[in-house]
Amino acid sequence: MKKLLFLAFFCVIAFASKANIAMPGFFNVGTGAGFVPYFREDAVHFGKIQMKSEVITIQLYRGYAVVKGEYLMYNHNKQKINMKIGYPINGTIYSNDFNAISFQDLYEFTASINGEKTKNFLFKTDTINESHRPRHLKDIRKWYVWQASFEPEKITKVTVYFIVNTSQGFIRKGYDKGETDGFCYVLESGAAWKDKIEKGRIFVELKDNLSQKDILATFPNKIFKIQNQQMIFDFKDLEPKPADNIIIRLNNTKNIDDENFKKITKNVEKLFADIDAIDAENITLKNATIIDANNTKIDTSINSLTSNFLTFLAVYGLPLFMVFIGVMVAFNAIFRKKSK
């Protein structure tokens, strides 16, 4: 009996230890992505439209980010193509560095085609049977969807704007949890189109006196070069995979609740005008250095330890309690036997 109880106790502790050294998850990350073909009825057009160029401009503020995406799409077909395309709003994606990256809503989302604003519709994946999303985006729950036309053998420019809250993120590794600002761009969404992305740029401007010292990690590491408050990652002939998804982890300096975030989004016209003033594609950094930062450590402050302890109890408290009860019953039985 004693050996059995010891084995049970050992298994619980071993399981807890194993869970705590697993790959971490990054949650409530402010996230953007490229758009993809959405409906099954448009599957006949797959392999006809190529994302020739992708330029993403990001202004990172303390607690939120403003994003502008510019995509040049080329229709290789000799006929005009009309189809619905979708932009992911929230859900879960994956990368080589985190076992899961969950992200929340986009705010003030707008899209235009060749400068003309589109009418966007909100769709939830659990209410649509005809969706035809790429497999790597199967865990995205909500989408903005709109109708798009691509002229034959011509370039069509698609532009999107939105704002995300980056201040409510946290990293969880086993029962450890630490708050941290986070921004992610799902580069792999570009794999839904024909061939490779011929060229692209991710341009980041640090605002609100943010600097390189506030950057705890970039994933993949060592892809960004930085000069002052400007960061650039250029790529060519890329067929993006989960390992290419961009993640930037920042010091958690300002937690913005929903009420205060609404105040920020009311200033949307100025925020979008500011990001429009950046010519991201033509900026050069002559004296840039490479960012080498891949910190996924979790804060071990007193508050964090308390939170982690409570999380540990929530996950493993019942198994440990059952082991404790078993041990007490066994000792009680042994004591009675000796008393006789």
Residue, then its C-alpha position, 0 to 999 in steps of 0.5 A: m500500500k505504501k509503495l502504491l501511494f508513493l508511486a501515485f504521489f511521484c506521478v503527480i509531481a512528475f506530471a506537474s514538473k513536465a508540464n512546467i517545462a513545456m513550450p510556453g503559450f502567448f495569450n491575448v496578443g495584439t495581432g494582425a495578418g494578411f487576408v485570404p480566400y474565404f469561401r468554398e465557392d471561390a476555390v476554383h480561383f485558387g492558384k490564379i492570384q499571387m501576392k506579389s508584394e506585402v508591406i506592413t507598417i506598424q506603430l507600436y505605442r505603450g499598450y497598443a499598436v496601429v497597423k497598415g497593410e499594403y498588398l499588391m495582388y496580381n491576377h495571372n488569369k486572362q479573365k476577371i476574378n470576383m471573390k470574397i476574401g477574409y481577414p482574421i480577427n481573433g483565434t489561435i495560431y502556432s509558431n516554432d517558439f510558442n505552442a499557441i498564440s491566441f489573439q483578440d479583436l481588431y478595432e476600427f478595421t477598414a479595407s480598400i481596393n485600389g483606393e476605394k473603401t470596401k464594405n466589410f461583413l463580420f462572420k463567425t466560423d461556427t455560423i458558416n458552413e461554406s467557409h474554405r479557410p486555409r488549414h493553418l488558419k482553421d482555429i480563427r474564430k471570427w473574420y472580416v469578409w468583403q467582395a474583391s475584384f481582380e482585373p485580368e493580368k493586372i495588379t490590384k492594391v489592397t490596403v487595410y488599417f486597424i488598431v490592436n490592444t497589446s497591453q493585456g498579453f501574458i505568457r504561460k508555461g505550465y503553471d507559471k504565468g507572466e504579464t507582458d506586452g505582445f504584438c504578432y503578425v501572421l505572415e503565414s497567411g500569405a501562403a494561401w495565394k499562388d506561388k511565393i511572396e516576391k518581396g515584402r517588408i515589415f516596418v516598425e516604428l517605436k512610439d511613446n518613448l519606447s526604445q530597443k531596451d524595451i524589446l524583450a524578444t523578437f521571433p524569429n530572432k535576429i531578423f529585425k535591424i534597428q536604428n533609433q526608433q525604426m525597425i525593418f525586416d525585409f524578405k524575398d521569394l518567401e513561402p511563409k510558414p508558421a516559423d515565419n510568423i512575427i512576434i514582438r515581446l515588450n516590457n509590460t509598461k501600461n495595461i489598458d482596460d476596455e474603457n480607456f482603449k475606447k478613448i484611444t480608438k476615438n482618435v482613429e482619424k489622427l492615428f491613421a493619418d500619422i501612419d499614412a505619413i510614413d513611406a515605409e517601403n522607401i525608408t533605409l537604415k544606414n547605421a542599423t544594428i541587428i536586434d538579438a533578443n529572445n527572452t521568454k522568461i516569466d516574471t518571478s516577482i511576489n505578485s507573479l509567484t502568488s498568481n503562479f501558486l494559485t494557478f498550480l493549486a487550481v490545476y494540481g490541487l485536487p490530485l494532490f488532495m486525493v493523494f493526501i487523503g490516501v496517505m492519511v487513510a493508509f496511516n490510519a489503517i496501519f495505526r489500527k492494525k498495530s493497536k490490535 
